[in-house]
Each structure stands twice: as C-alpha cells, then as structure tokens.
Amino acid sequence: MSNSNQTSQNLARTTNRPVPRISIIGAGIAGIALACRLAGNNIPFSIYEAQSQNSVGHNYAITLKRNAWKPLIRALGLPESHQNFRAAVAVDRCVQGNGQIYRDSSPKSAVFQAVDKDVRQWLIQYLVERGVQIHWCHKLTNIKEATSGNGAELSFENDVRAEADFIVDAGGLRSPAFDCNNPAAPKT
C-alpha cells in the first residue's frame, strides 16, 4: 500500500501496539475485494499476483443480486453510485445496456449480469486511485518461518522475498500458497 510505513507508524501510535504485516496472495476478485476493505480502513497490506497486469483473465458472466452487490459495494467502502458500477461491468455495456437478464425487468432491476474480469478491473481501478501498489508477476514459491522468528517469509519466483505476520490466501483452487503449506500436495 502506498505510504505503508507511515500508515503503520500512525496506526501503531494510535493503538499502542505493533501493526501486523498482512500479505494477500492473489489479485482475483476475492483478493482485490479484501484489499479494498483494508485500504478503506487505512490498514497497511501487500498484495501479490502471479500473473501480469495485462493478463486476460476469465470472461465469465456472473449474476449479481441487489441484496448482495449493493451492501458489498458499501462494505468495501466503494463509491455509492451503483449506476457507474453497472455501466462499467454489465455484460451488455457495449450497447449501453445495464446487464438486465429478464426482458420485463425495469432499469432498477434487482438482478443483473456482469463480466467477472470487469468487476475485478473496476475494483483494481479503485485501489490504484488510492495509491495501492499491486505486485504483479510475483508467483509464490515458498512459505517458511521468518529467520527473525516473527511471522513468515514468502519467496517468489522472481527472487523477491517478503515477510508477513498474516498471509491471506486468495489464490483460488490452484493456489501456490496451498501447495507451499501442504506436504501432501502434488508438485506441479
């Protein structure tokens, strides 16, 4: 996160305890959503993604219901303007659609379809506007106890190392974090 050290020092002063180092593994929708929440609460973190920023990702349609996505937008501390969200991620946005999935739906439909990679990109843009740096092309290869004895040391394929007190595995089903911590996991 931008100014992570300064934020950590300010938080440590106000709470009178050390600020934990949080590392998020995976910049998919889950990892990015967590990053939005942490950023909105000024909690410092680092986020690592194995793929490049320009990776295409998936192109799945996901169905979002108002009683789920509106509270999520608020909980993440994102802008309240849900029309901007719908316009940016709706499956039919190229024809000025709003993702309605039923012909008789009103423009304020409680259900709409979005493209998952566009939801992710919308969240990433929110983070970038707040100065958050995502560490792209950082494929996790190992997790071990830190030599300092405090927390864990993460090793990445590009020879970068980082320490963390908390590791959040948002890497999905084929997460390297799972493989690093599971001796029975098949080696790929």
Helices and strands as residue ranges (DSSP letters): H 4-15, E 22-25, H 29-40, E 46-48, E 61-65, H 66-75, H 82-89, G 93-95, E 111-115, H 116-129, E 134-135, E 140-145, E 152-156, E 161-164, E 166-169, H 176-181
